[in-house]
Amino acid sequence: MGIGCQLSQRKLLRAVLLGLVASSTAGLGFTYGGRFMATSRPLAQPHQSKPESSSKNSPMGMMSLPIGLVTGMLAAARLQKTRVGRRAGEDLNGPPSLIQVLEKKKLLSTAENLGLLSAAENAGLTVGAVEQSGLLMTAEQGNLLTKAEALVTSPSTPTQLLAASAFLGLLTYLDVSGQLASLLTGLPVEEELGLVEQILAVLLGLPAVVFGVAGLAIANLFGGVQRSKPLTSPNLEFDAAKGFYSPEDVTLLKTVENNKLLSFAQKNRLLSLLGNFVDKPLTFAEQQGILSKLESLGLLSSLESQSTKGFGQVGGIGLILLVAAITANFFASDFAVVADLGGVIGLVLLATSVVLGLSLTPARS
């Protein structure tokens, strides 16, 4: 079994904790230090009138506690960004994922503008039909999605296909011209083709055309895209035989297959359930421009890249907002509305991090 080795993140965690403790200590100092200064009497004026109430200072002092926590989180995010930036050169090596290619080539918005989703649905290729046919489980068991992704995103695929097409085309030409039979048999070249030569011409020529068209299509549709976001986990894995090693690249499609999300959706009939709420989901997504919005925001590739690091930061921010909201409701009731809003956002972030962590965290073998 592989276990995550987060040696590089220990210094980051230590810096985060120190930042949070320092910021929170500053908040306590503002709170109770201000109260002490307001109630203490100067030595030179023992008969001074009653000091002003410290109630005005207390809410602002207590509000500095959640502010300190948020400041610590911002400092941690800045440190994390700097650390990731230093590793960006090695993180961006290798081919891109299919999600990154689709976003960079604007293929999602192109399919949306051409009306391909609604055309497929009108032709009977609905989400319910795909679910009932068992294609989801078949694709998952055969790792068809990751194999197709590796094929179309590899820079060498178009070259290999075009080279195979050229070689088969040359053999086809030699067969049709009669030179292939002459080279194999040593007999003179015959002008008329026999049945064997005709069958061989079809067997060689048809794959040559298929490979050539496929190579040009992949080169034009998916080629020329570099990896734009990291796909490798920053953590080291440990294996008794291998020792410590860097895990392989993890894409969103590979995570979906390894975590058995397709078979889960098919067994629980989630796609059919979606069809019960929305009539023609693909057409609805096309009309609402959902694909183009996801493409322009880069949401899918960001989710894919973040899955290699985990969603603890999202949950951490949500937890901080919840603590800040509770603190503000107890000690600064004037900010109750803002605190409640922050608490709701924090709860949503915390729940989102749990769901994404359970479903999209790459499975370890």
C-alpha positions in Angstrom: 0.0 0.0 0.0 1.1 3.5 -0.8 1.1 6.1 2.0 1.4 9.9 1.4 4.6 11.4 2.6 4.1 15.1 3.2 7.7 16.0 4.1 7.6 19.2 2.0 4.4 20.3 3.6 5.5 20.1 7.2 7.3 23.4 7.0 4.2 25.0 5.4 2.0 23.6 8.1 4.4 25.0 10.8 4.3 28.4 9.2 0.6 28.3 9.0 0.2 27.4 12.6 2.7 30.1 13.7 0.8 32.7 11.6 -2.5 31.7 13.1 -1.2 31.8 16.6 0.5 35.1 16.1 -2.6 36.7 14.6 -4.9 35.3 17.3 -2.5 36.5 20.0 -2.6 39.9 18.5 -6.4 39.7 18.6 -6.4 38.8 22.3 -4.0 41.6 22.9 -6.3 44.1 21.3 -9.2 42.7 23.3 -7.9 42.4 26.8 -5.0 44.8 26.5 -7.4 47.6 25.4 -9.7 46.7 28.3 -6.8 46.9 30.8 -5.6 50.2 29.5 -9.1 51.6 29.7 -9.7 50.5 33.4 -6.2 51.2 34.9 -5.5 54.5 36.6 -2.3 56.5 36.1 -0.1 56.8 39.2 0.1 60.5 39.0 -3.7 60.9 39.1 -5.1 58.7 41.9 -8.4 60.6 42.2 -9.3 60.6 38.5 -13.0 60.2 37.6 -14.5 56.9 36.6 -12.9 55.6 33.4 -14.8 55.2 30.2 -16.5 51.9 29.6 -14.6 49.3 27.7 -17.6 48.0 25.9 -16.7 49.9 22.8 -13.3 48.4 22.6 -14.4 44.8 23.3 -16.4 44.1 20.1 -13.6 45.4 17.9 -11.1 43.5 19.9 -13.0 40.3 19.7 -13.5 40.8 15.9 -9.7 40.9 15.6 -9.7 37.2 16.4 -11.5 36.0 13.3 -9.6 38.7 11.3 -6.4 37.3 12.7 -7.4 33.8 11.6 -8.3 35.0 8.1 -5.0 36.9 7.9 -3.1 33.7 8.8 -5.0 31.8 6.1 -4.1 34.5 3.5 -0.4 34.3 4.6 -0.5 30.5 4.2 -2.1 30.8 0.8 0.6 33.2 -0.3 3.3 30.9 1.0 1.7 27.9 -0.8 1.5 29.9 -4.0 5.2 30.7 -3.8 6.1 27.1 -3.1 4.0 25.9 -6.0 5.5 28.6 -8.3 9.0 27.3 -7.6 8.0 23.8 -8.6 6.0 25.0 -11.6 8.8 24.0 -14.1 8.8 20.3 -13.1 5.0 20.2 -12.5 4.2 21.2 -16.1 6.3 18.5 -17.7 4.5 15.8 -19.7 1.4 15.8 -21.9 -1.7 17.7 -21.0 -5.0 16.0 -19.9 -7.9 15.8 -22.2 -9.8 18.3 -20.0 -7.0 20.8 -20.5 -7.0 20.2 -24.3 -10.7 20.7 -24.5 -10.5 24.0 -22.7 -7.5 25.3 -24.6 -8.9 24.3 -28.0 -12.3 25.7 -27.1 -13.9 22.4 -28.1 -16.6 22.5 -25.5 -18.0 25.8 -26.7 -17.6 24.6 -30.3 -19.7 21.6 -29.6 -22.2 23.8 -27.9 -22.4 26.3 -30.7 -22.8 23.6 -33.3 -25.6 22.0 -31.4 -24.0 18.6 -31.2 -25.5 17.8 -27.8 -29.1 18.5 -28.8 -28.5 16.7 -32.1 -27.3 13.6 -30.3 -30.2 13.7 -27.9 -32.7 14.1 -30.7 -31.1 11.1 -32.4 -31.8 8.9 -29.4 -28.5 9.1 -27.6 -29.9 10.3 -24.3 -28.3 10.0 -20.9 -30.9 7.3 -19.9 -30.1 5.3 -23.0 -26.4 5.4 -22.3 -27.0 4.2 -18.7 -29.3 1.4 -19.8 -26.9 0.1 -22.4 -24.2 -0.5 -19.7 -21.6 1.5 -21.6 -20.5 3.3 -18.4 -19.5 0.2 -16.6 -17.9 -1.3 -19.8 -15.8 1.8 -20.3 -14.7 1.8 -16.7 -13.8 -1.9 -16.6 -11.8 -1.6 -19.8 -10.2 1.7 -18.9 -11.4 3.0 -22.2 -11.5 6.6 -21.1 -7.9 6.8 -19.9 -6.7 4.9 -23.0 -8.5 7.2 -25.3 -7.1 10.2 -23.3 -3.6 8.9 -23.6 -4.0 8.3 -27.3 -5.3 11.8 -28.3 -3.1 13.8 -25.9 0.2 12.1 -26.6 2.4 14.3 -28.9 3.7 11.3 -30.7 0.3 9.9 -31.7 -0.2 11.9 -34.9 3.4 11.2 -36.1 3.0 7.5 -35.6 -0.4 7.4 -37.3 0.8 9.4 -40.3 4.0 7.2 -40.6 1.9 4.1 -40.5 -0.4 5.6 -43.2 2.5 6.4 -45.4 4.0 2.9 -45.1 0.7 1.2 -45.9 0.1 3.6 -48.7 3.5 2.7 -50.2 2.7 -1.0 -50.0 -0.7 -0.3 -51.6 1.0 1.5 -54.5 3.5 -1.3 -55.0 0.6 -3.8 -54.9 -1.5 -2.0 -57.4 1.4 -1.4 -59.8 2.3 -5.0 -59.7 5.8 -4.4 -58.3 5.0 -6.0 -55.0 4.2 -9.3 -56.5 7.2 -9.0 -58.8 9.5 -8.4 -55.8 8.1 -11.3 -53.9 8.0 -13.9 -56.7 10.8 -12.6 -59.0 8.4 -12.8 -62.0 8.0 -9.9 -64.5 5.4 -7.2 -63.6 1.9 -8.0 -64.8 -0.3 -5.2 -66.0 -3.6 -6.9 -64.9 -4.3 -7.4 -61.2 -5.3 -10.7 -60.0 -7.9 -11.4 -57.3 -5.2 -11.7 -54.6 -3.7 -8.3 -55.5 -7.2 -6.7 -55.4 -7.9 -8.1 -52.0 -4.5 -7.1 -50.7 -5.0 -3.6 -52.1 -8.2 -3.2 -50.1 -6.6 -4.6 -46.9 -3.6 -2.3 -47.2 -5.3 0.8 -48.6 -8.3 1.1 -46.2 -6.1 1.2 -43.0 -3.8 3.6 -44.7 -6.7 6.0 -45.3 -8.1 5.5 -41.7 -4.7 6.1 -40.1 -4.0 9.2 -42.2 -7.4 10.8 -41.5 -7.1 9.9 -37.8 -3.6 11.4 -37.6 -4.6 14.6 -39.2 -7.7 14.9 -37.1 -5.9 14.3 -33.8 -3.2 16.7 -34.8 -5.7 19.5 -35.7 -8.1 18.9 -32.9 -5.9 18.0 -29.9 -2.3 18.8 -31.0 -0.2 21.8 -30.0 -1.4 22.1 -26.4 1.1 22.2 -23.5 0.2 21.2 -19.9 -1.1 24.3 -18.2 -1.8 23.0 -14.7 0.0 20.5 -12.5 -1.2 16.9 -12.7 1.3 15.3 -10.4 0.8 15.1 -6.6 3.3 17.0 -4.6 3.4 14.1 -2.0 5.7 11.2 -2.2 4.4 7.6 -2.1 6.1 4.8 -0.2 6.2 1.2 -1.2 8.1 -1.7 0.4 9.6 -2.7 -2.9 10.1 0.7 -4.5 10.7 2.9 -1.5 9.8 6.5 -1.8 8.7 7.5 -5.3 6.7 10.2 -7.1 3.2 9.1 -8.1 2.1 9.0 -11.7 0.1 11.8 -13.3 -3.6 11.9 -12.3 -6.2 13.2 -14.6 -9.9 13.7 -13.9 -10.9 10.8 -16.2 -8.4 8.5 -14.5 -9.7 9.5 -11.1 -13.3 8.8 -12.2 -12.3 5.4 -13.4 -10.2 4.4 -10.5 -12.8 5.5 -7.9 -15.5 3.6 -9.8 -17.7 6.6 -10.2 -19.1 5.5 -13.5 -20.3 2.1 -12.2 -21.7 3.9 -9.1 -23.7 6.2 -11.3 -25.0 3.3 -13.4 -25.9 1.0 -10.4 -27.8 3.8 -8.7 -29.3 5.1 -12.0 -28.2 8.6 -11.3 -28.5 9.6 -15.0 -32.1 8.5 -15.2 -32.8 10.4 -12.0 -31.3 13.5 -13.6 -33.7 13.0 -16.5 -36.6 12.9 -14.2 -35.8 16.5 -13.0 -34.7 18.0 -16.3 -36.2 17.1 -19.6 -33.4 16.5 -22.1 -30.4 17.4 -19.9 -28.0 17.6 -22.8 -30.2 20.1 -24.7 -30.7 22.1 -21.4 -27.0 22.3 -20.8 -26.5 23.4 -24.4 -29.2 26.1 -24.2 -27.9 27.5 -20.9 -24.3 27.7 -22.2 -23.0 25.6 -19.3 -20.2 24.1 -21.3 -18.9 27.5 -22.5 -19.1 28.8 -19.0 -17.1 25.9 -17.6 -14.6 26.3 -20.4 -14.1 30.1 -19.9 -13.6 29.7 -16.1 -11.3 26.7 -16.5 -13.3 25.1 -13.7 -12.8 21.5 -14.8 -9.0 21.7 -15.2 -8.7 23.6 -11.8 -10.8 20.8 -10.1 -8.6 18.2 -11.8 -5.4 19.8 -10.7 -6.6 20.4 -7.2 -7.6 16.8 -6.8 -3.9 15.9 -6.8 -3.3 18.1 -3.8 -6.5 17.3 -1.9 -9.3 19.6 -0.9 -8.2 20.3 2.7 -7.6 24.0 2.0 -11.2 24.4 0.9 -12.4 22.7 4.1 -9.9 24.7 6.2 -11.3 28.0 4.8 -14.8 26.8 5.5 -13.9 25.9 9.1 -12.2 29.2 9.7 -15.3 31.1 8.4 -17.5 29.0 10.7 -15.3 29.8 13.7 -15.3 33.4 12.8 -19.1 33.5 12.5 -19.6 31.9 15.9 -17.1 34.2 17.5 -18.7 37.3 15.9 -22.2 36.2 17.0 -21.2 35.8 20.6 -18.9 38.9 21.0 -19.9 41.3 18.2 -23.7 41.1 17.7 -23.6 44.2 15.5 -22.0 42.1 12.8 -24.5 39.2 13.1 -25.8 39.5 9.6 -22.3 39.4 8.0 -21.3 36.6 10.4 -24.3 34.5 9.5 -23.5 34.9 5.8 -19.9 34.0 6.4 -21.0 31.0 8.4 -23.3 29.8 5.6 -20.4 30.1 3.1 -18.1 28.3 5.4 -20.6 25.5 5.8 -21.0 25.2 2.1 -17.2 25.1 1.6 -16.7 22.5 4.3 -19.4 20.2 2.8 -18.0 20.7 -0.7 -14.5 19.8 0.4 -15.9 16.6 2.0 -17.8 15.6 -1.1 -15.0 16.3 -3.5 -12.5 14.7 -1.2 -14.5 11.5 -1.1 -15.2 11.3 -4.8 -12.2 12.9 -6.6 -9.3 12.1 -4.4 -7.1 9.8 -6.5 -7.2 6.2 -5.3 -3.9 4.7 -4.1 -3.0 1.2 -4.9 
